[in-house]
Amino acid sequence: MEKFNRGEEDELKKLMPLKMREIHKKNKNGLKIYCETNHSFIKGWGYLIPDKYIPQSEIGIIILRRDIDKTAYSLLRVRDVPGASEWTRTWLLTPNVERNISKPAENANPYELCKWYVEETYLRAEEYKKMFPGIRYVECNLEQLNQYDFVKEMFTNFGLVPTSELQDAVGKVLNVRNERRKLSLDELLAVSNYKNADSLEDKERDELIAQMLNYLQKNKADEIAQAQPDDAMGGSFVMEATRIVDNAEQELEEMFKYSLMFTQTERILIWDLLYIINTKDILLVCCERSSVPGISYSYDFNKTFNIIAMIQKLGLIQVISMIIKGIWKKDYTHRKAAS
């Protein structure tokens, strides 16, 4: 996706046959309906599907809008700042690359980058409608999507007949993000008294991460021991690792005199803590940790969770446990409320 947005399309094009195979696997028992609520659609593969793989007349798209400031704040609160870390470069649009329609202000702060990202996404929606006019579009806001009558009408527009279960599903919040503290916008944008941890040289930053990790193991031992897996994340402990680091963020900054907010350093600390909590965590299947000096994580969510790959990474016992608990093949992108 990142390469695609820099104008290098070949790698994403190579993945499209795999994407289509996975879609067809979901489309069993003669059903001709497939739905995906994946925000990476408008950042990459959504441009490659129409006509070559699926006729425009057979595609329906919901363009969902929410108040821009509220969305930008939500991104900021969970530290999803465009371009700030390898994690956000994996999932979000990166500022100042070739395919972007707009640019953030020069020297934009983290909130302004989040706001640019939302606005860029909406600009892409308008561009997409012009590129593929044969697709059926329904546009709505978040409030409408939580109203049964609107959703029922949306089904009609797409030529779908809702079952009796639809009314029970509409309006239920599934993607609650409680792993981060609910800090105000002023608190999130307050200028730190400390130097940004990402400004350190590789070796120094590696040492800082190791010291912070030792501090967490010593001073947050009870929280680490009591960490619970998230069934809606395939039994991963990543949300717990995030919560522990986030709660200790101010404490760590005061102890070590470096700022962690919106840094790659904090992301590395979370994933290193995840290794400590559960060395065979399911999400570790999709990431690689580089060697020192210069610790970094890269993420490959193009991998499919097949049994052989999972056994090799997690071990037979954990895979059997996941199957017994009903965790196997769940959507790992949703939060516990979804389960």
Phi and psi in degrees as a GROMACS rama.xvg file:
@    title "Ramachandran Plot"
@    xaxis  label "Phi"
@    yaxis  label "Psi"
@TYPE xy
-63.8527  -43.0357  GLU-2
-64.295  -40.1625  LYS-3
-57.1092  -43.5407  PHE-4
-75.4639  -12.5627  ASN-5
-91.479  3.4804  ARG-6
94.8737  5.74931  GLY-7
-103.797  97.0556  GLU-8
-90.2037  -15.8546  GLU-9
-58.8936  -43.2831  ASP-10
-64.1313  -42.3324  GLU-11
-69.5282  -36.4767  LEU-12
-61.6652  -36.2028  LYS-13
-64.9618  -28.0866  LYS-14
-82.1209  -14.3863  LEU-15
-61.9258  -39.4859  MET-16
-60.0911  -37.7171  PRO-17
-64.5237  -43.886  LEU-18
-57.6946  -44.7968  LYS-19
-69.1323  -36.3645  MET-20
-61.7604  -41.7462  ARG-21
-66.4343  -37.4142  GLU-22
-62.8802  -44.8666  ILE-23
-67.9428  -29.8362  HIS-24
-61.9404  -35.3895  LYS-25
-74.6521  -21.7198  LYS-26
-96.2999  69.628  ASN-27
-102.409  174.717  LYS-28
59.0912  28.6729  ASN-29
79.5542  0.196545  GLY-30
-69.263  140.435  LEU-31
-109.937  22.1692  LYS-32
-121.202  130.092  ILE-33
-134.83  131.551  TYR-34
-125.427  136.543  CYS-35
-136.544  124.922  GLU-36
-101.87  59.5174  THR-37
-109.253  116.54  ASN-38
-68.92  -10.6359  HIS-39
-76.3224  -7.83212  SER-40
-54.1183  -51.1735  PHE-41
-81.3803  -0.376413  ILE-42
-106.942  3.2272  LYS-43
-177.546  -90.5586  GLY-44
-64.9627  -19.5752  TRP-45
-62.0103  -25.3797  GLY-46
-78.0126  -18.2938  TYR-47
-98.3524  -14.0647  LEU-48
-77.4089  -47.9093  ILE-49
-57.8249  135.57  PRO-50
75.3962  -52.429  ASP-51
-67.9605  -39.6698  LYS-52
-112.372  -37.4274  TYR-53
-138.804  130.896  ILE-54
-61.1607  145.527  PRO-55
-56.421  -35.3031  GLN-56
-66.195  -16.0897  SER-57
-102.059  7.71318  GLU-58
-111.96  136.342  ILE-59
-123.613  139.217  GLY-60
-129.438  132.609  ILE-61
-97.2697  121.747  ILE-62
-98.1586  105.51  ILE-63
-100.959  123.625  LEU-64
-115.305  150.477  ARG-65
-139.781  158.075  ARG-66
-48.091  125.976  ASP-67
-60.7915  -44.088  ILE-68
-65.5212  -39.8598  ASP-69
-65.1884  -40.303  LYS-70
-67.1238  -42.4841  THR-71
-61.9995  -41.2986  ALA-72
-63.2273  -42.0219  TYR-73
-59.8723  -43.1108  SER-74
-63.3573  -43.5024  LEU-75
-63.01  -42.8176  LEU-76
-61.7638  -36.9509  ARG-77
-94.5018  11.3077  VAL-78
69.5493  23.4875  ARG-79
-90.017  71.4395  ASP-80
-94.6554  121.849  VAL-81
-52.354  128.258  PRO-82
80.2166  -2.32267  GLY-83
-81.8259  -19.9114  ALA-84
-153.937  166.883  SER-85
-61.7499  -33.3513  GLU-86
-62.6376  -47.8507  TRP-87
-72.5372  -29.1017  THR-88
-69.8299  -22.8192  ARG-89
-75.1604  -36.5234  THR-90
-110.986  -26.117  TRP-91
-110.951  167.337  LEU-92
-71.5356  143.121  LEU-93
-99.6849  134.136  THR-94
-60.3374  150.677  PRO-95
60.0241  44.7029  ASN-96
-116.183  167.797  VAL-97
-58.0106  -42.8466  GLU-98
-80.6321  -12.6159  ARG-99
-60.8747  142.209  ASN-100
-84.7477  -31.2631  ILE-101
-127.375  172.092  SER-102
-128.475  143.963  LYS-103
-72.2585  162.144  PRO-104
-61.483  150.475  ALA-105
-63.1262  137.158  GLU-106
59.4598  34.5924  ASN-107
-62.0778  140.189  ALA-108
-80.7711  171.966  ASN-109
-55.5569  -38.7521  PRO-110
-66.7196  -41.8263  TYR-111
-64.6916  -34.5267  GLU-112
-66.2487  -40.5748  LEU-113
-64.1474  -40.8755  CYS-114
-66.5742  -41.4797  LYS-115
-57.8108  -42.6886  TRP-116
-60.37  -43.4215  TYR-117
-65.4387  -45.6565  VAL-118
-64.4704  -38.7076  GLU-119
-62.3525  -39.6089  GLU-120
-62.2159  -43.2444  THR-121
-66.8528  -36.8275  TYR-122
-62.6587  -38.7229  LEU-123
-65.6919  -35.1052  ARG-124
-60.9318  -43.0083  ALA-125
-66.3564  -41.0268  GLU-126
-63.0214  -40.7327  GLU-127
-63.3704  -40.2468  TYR-128
-61.7231  -36.9569  LYS-129
-71.5842  -35.9093  LYS-130
-70.8981  -35.1502  MET-131
-130.019  74.171  PHE-132
-71.8343  -15.0066  PRO-133
-80.6971  -7.18156  GLY-134
-80.0873  147.006  ILE-135
-89.4131  123.153  ARG-136
-112.365  141.532  TYR-137
-125.422  126.058  VAL-138
-109.616  137.602  GLU-139
-156.66  170.102  CYS-140
-108.931  174.679  ASN-141
-62.8696  -36.2382  LEU-142
-64.8966  -42.3509  GLU-143
-63.8039  -38.1681  GLN-144
-67.4989  -14.4971  LEU-145
-98.2131  9.08152  ASN-146
-108.374  125.667  GLN-147
-60.4045  -44.9463  TYR-148
-61.0366  -39.354  ASP-149
-66.5416  -44.2756  PHE-150
-65.1452  -38.0939  VAL-151
-62.5884  -40.542  LYS-152
-66.3394  -37.0716  GLU-153
-62.9683  -41.2407  MET-154
-57.2648  -44.0256  PHE-155
-61.4864  -41.8152  THR-156
-61.6124  -30.8148  ASN-157
-90.7288  2.4582  PHE-158
74.5251  27.2937  GLY-159
-107.471  148.618  LEU-160
-109.99  112.997  VAL-161
-71.0157  148.154  PRO-162
-88.2027  176.6  THR-163
-66.1859  -17.1155  SER-164
-75.1209  -16.5298  GLU-165
-60.095  -43.3792  LEU-166
-62.2351  -32.44  GLN-167
-73.1388  -25.9306  ASP-168
-85.5155  -34.6307  ALA-169
-66.5818  134.035  VAL-170
90.3674  -2.19215  GLY-171
-87.722  129.32  LYS-172
-80.6762  123.403  VAL-173
-111.017  -27.5442  LEU-174
-109.579  54.8745  ASN-175
-72.0554  130.094  VAL-176
-108.537  85.9838  ARG-177
-102.114  5.55256  ASN-178
-76.7575  -13.0798  GLU-179
-114.686  149.914  ARG-180
-65.3264  149.557  ARG-181
-90.0694  73.1246  LYS-182
-78.2915  150.317  LEU-183
-73.8622  166.706  SER-184
-61.6959  -40.6039  LEU-185
-62.0953  -40.8964  ASP-186
-66.0799  -38.293  GLU-187
-69.366  -31.7154  LEU-188
-99.0686  2.94407  LEU-189
-62.0089  136.826  ALA-190
-71.129  126.691  VAL-191
-72.6157  149.91  SER-192
-80.2128  -6.84215  ASN-193
-117.214  159.188  TYR-194
-69.9246  144.52  LYS-195
-64.3474  128.817  ASN-196
-62.4587  -27.8405  ALA-197
-70.5943  -12.8067  ASP-198
-79.1803  -9.90879  SER-199
-72.109  153.021  LEU-200
-66.0723  158.03  GLU-201
-51.2995  -51.1919  ASP-202
-62.7919  -42.1547  LYS-203
-66.3455  -38.5735  GLU-204
-68.9496  -39.3554  ARG-205
-58.1589  -42.229  ASP-206
-66.17  -39.1446  GLU-207
-62.6765  -44.5262  LEU-208
-61.051  -43.4251  ILE-209
-62.3306  -41.3252  ALA-210
-66.247  -41.8124  GLN-211
-65.8305  -37.9893  MET-212
-65.2441  -42.9849  LEU-213
-62.0539  -39.1549  ASN-214
-62.7012  -44.5488  TYR-215
-64.0947  -42.5497  LEU-216
-62.1698  -36.3052  GLN-217
-79.4174  -43.6956  LYS-218
-99.3784  -14.035  ASN-219
-121.854  31.2235  LYS-220
-60.2624  -39.952  ALA-221
-65.3462  -43.6184  ASP-222
-62.7305  -41.4284  GLU-223
-64.2515  -43.2608  ILE-224
-66.3611  -30.2217  ALA-225
-94.3132  4.07754  GLN-226
-58.1651  137.695  ALA-227
-114.049  141.34  GLN-228
-72.2064  153.022  PRO-229
-102.037  109.67  ASP-230
-61.4609  -34.1548  ASP-231
-75.0159  -8.1122  ALA-232
-108.144  28.2206  MET-233
70.6318  22.5159  GLY-234
83.4464  17.3698  GLY-235
-77.023  152.342  SER-236
-101.253  12.1817  PHE-237
-64.3765  -33.6631  VAL-238
-68.2804  -36.7613  MET-239
-67.5494  -41.3053  GLU-240
-62.1006  -41.1003  ALA-241
-63.318  -44.5062  THR-242
-62.5371  -43.0612  ARG-243
-63.4229  -46.2799  ILE-244
-66.1475  -42.7181  VAL-245
-62.9905  -43.9992  ASP-246
-64.5017  -29.6715  ASN-247
-94.2159  1.00286  ALA-248
-55.172  -52.9335  GLU-249
-63.0676  -39.7377  GLN-250
-61.5918  -43.9067  GLU-251
-66.0013  -40.0097  LEU-252
-64.2877  -42.5689  GLU-253
-68.8403  -33.7027  GLU-254
-73.1306  -43.1255  MET-255
-106.85  -5.10044  PHE-256
65.6742  33.3393  LYS-257
-134.713  143.019  TYR-258
-82.4485  135.789  SER-259
-108.54  -22.7127  LEU-260
-60.1714  131.123  MET-261
64.012  29.4991  PHE-262
-112.302  156.174  THR-263
-66.1096  -31.9033  GLN-264
-57.3244  -43.9671  THR-265
-63.5567  -41.3692  GLU-266
-60.4837  -42.9315  ARG-267
-63.1689  -41.872  ILE-268
-59.5237  -41.1533  LEU-269
-62.8555  -46.6092  ILE-270
-71.3626  -34.0447  TRP-271
-65.667  -38.1623  ASP-272
-66.7414  -36.3192  LEU-273
-59.4322  -40.7901  LEU-274
-58.2382  -39.5244  TYR-275
-70.0579  -42.2682  ILE-276
-65.8379  -44.0467  ILE-277
-153.856  100.445  ASN-278
-64.8523  -15.3429  THR-279
-115.475  35.6488  LYS-280
-63.026  142.927  ASP-281
-61.0881  -35.2587  ILE-282
-74.1002  -15.1824  LEU-283
-71.0772  -13.2307  LEU-284
-60.4532  -31.9785  VAL-285
-100.259  6.23228  CYS-286
-132.967  153.973  CYS-287
-125.254  133.172  GLU-288
-99.8395  127.045  ARG-289
-75.2209  163.891  SER-290
-83.6181  161.885  SER-291
-81.4771  159.416  VAL-292
-77.7785  151.505  PRO-293
93.3182  58.9781  GLY-294
-59.1347  135.991  ILE-295
-151.902  160.907  SER-296
-119.488  138.025  TYR-297
-117.695  149.389  SER-298
-123.352  132.525  TYR-299
-127.665  89.2498  ASP-300
-89.2008  13.009  PHE-301
-79.6929  -14.285  ASN-302
-69.4243  138.469  LYS-303
-93.6958  149.537  THR-304
-87.1389  66.5684  PHE-305
-84.1606  159.36  ASN-306
-60.4295  -42.1656  ILE-307
-62.0732  -48.0345  ILE-308
-62.6023  -39.0095  ALA-309
-68.5301  -40.8566  MET-310
-63.7232  -41.3529  ILE-311
-62.2933  -37.2549  GLN-312
-88.2929  -40.873  LYS-313
-104.067  -22.9108  LEU-314
97.016  149.784  GLY-315
-61.5687  -41.2818  LEU-316
-62.0997  -44.817  ILE-317
-66.831  -38.9199  GLN-318
-63.5474  -43.4122  VAL-319
-61.4602  -41.0713  ILE-320
-61.3563  -41.1882  SER-321
-64.6933  -40.0158  MET-322
-65.2701  -44.28  ILE-323
-62.3681  -40.6541  ILE-324
-76.9655  -6.82789  LYS-325
80.2745  14.3407  GLY-326
-80.9498  -29.8451  ILE-327
-56.1327  134.881  TRP-328
67.8191  16.3827  LYS-329
-76.4211  163.336  LYS-330
-77.8202  110.287  ASP-331
-77.1767  -0.630946  TYR-332
-91.748  -8.11917  THR-333
-99.84  161.793  HIS-334
-93.9244  176.265  ARG-335
-58.4705  -33.7012  LYS-336
-58.7813  -27.5811  ALA-337
-70.4929  -21.7437  ALA-338
